[in-house]
Amino acid sequence: MKINNVQKHYKIEQKRDQESNEDQQRAEALQNYLGRMSDLLLDERLYDDADKDDKDNPLRVIGRSLTVAILQRLDSSRKGIVLDFLYTANLITKKSVISLKKADLSEISYTTDASVLEDPFLDKLEWGGTLMYELISPRNFSNIDLFGTNLSKVNFQNAFLYQARFAYANLTRSNLSWAKLVEANFVKAILVMSEFEGAVLNKANLSKATIMGTNLNKAELQDADFTEAHIGPIHFNRKFFTTLSEADLMRANFSQARLTDVDLSNANLCGANFEGAKLEKVILRDAKYDKNTRWPLGFNPPPEALNIDVSA
């Protein structure tokens, strides 16, 4: 019995040592990455011709290669440091200097873990005379460009993401509840089992997006574009429904979209456009609509939906 206990204790200690070594390796890898990127930032050619493809600028090719490689190695907290750094350096804003297409940013949180900011390697790094840890404090990500990025299980809850670009991104199981996403671009994005409760998505572009099993309850979606979007449930052990209960969808455009088993109860549909859309088993209990709401040809809203023109 004593021998078994000794062996068990040895394995536990061995695992701790391994995890400690791996964590130190990740810390050193992050230090090296930030150092090399800082050197690139000192060369103004990195920002030249931001509208052109990476292949036209060798420095941008190097920057993207370094970034994609490091993101594959890091844990979620240190991925957050990389994201903050790139955003602060204006490398991933509207005219992206470095593309994050197909990069792995899964499981990050937009607020950086305080314990990581205390990493002893970071307090020695400087960029432009400023300590690196001062540049990666939590901030908003307005105009960030995350086109085609793997953002599964990310946490952007309460984040400021005005005009952010999520086109073609994978946001499976992501949390953007109560985030500010006015005019954000989600064209052909994948929103599966994601959380957007209370998010502000006015004038957001969700055309051709795949929205399945996603919570959009109480979201603000005035003038949002859902053209040709696929909105419905997903089966994963059990059936998860897409819900837009109490959402403000005034003047939202659902033309040519497909909505299956979607909960629109208590939603504001005044002025919304459903022309050409397919509505199958949609819940419209206490949903409000008016004379400006345009329904698919031959579709009659059920009695439990509220025509505010008649109610008035």
Sequence and secondary structure as in RCSB ss.txt:
>XXXX:A:sequence
MKINNVQKHYKIEQKRDQESNEDQQRAEALQNYLGRMSDLLLDERLYDDADKDDKDNPLRVIGRSLTVAILQRLD
SSRKGIVLDFLYTANLITKKSVISLKKADLSEISYTTDASVLEDPFLDKLEWGGTLMYELISPRNFSNIDLFGTN
LSKVNFQNAFLYQARFAYANLTRSNLSWAKLVEANFVKAILVMSEFEGAVLNKANLSKATIMGTNLNKAELQDAD
FTEAHIGPIHFNRKFFTTLSEADLMRANFSQARLTDVDLSNANLCGANFEGAKLEKVILRDAKYDKNTRWPLGFN
PPPEALNIDVSA
>XXXX:A:secstr
 HHHHHHHHHHHHHHHHHHHHHHHHHHHHHHHHHHHHHHHHTSGGGGTTTTS GGG HHHHHHHHHHHHHHHHS 
HHHHHHHHHHHHHTTSSSSS SS  TT B TT BSS  HHHHT TTGGG EETTEEHHHHSS    TT B TT B
 TT B TT B TT B TT B TT B TT B TT B TT EEES B TT B TT B TT EEES B TT B TT B
 TT EEE EESSSEE  B TT B TT B TT EEES B TT B TT B TT EEES B TT EE TT B  TT  
  TTSEEHHHH 
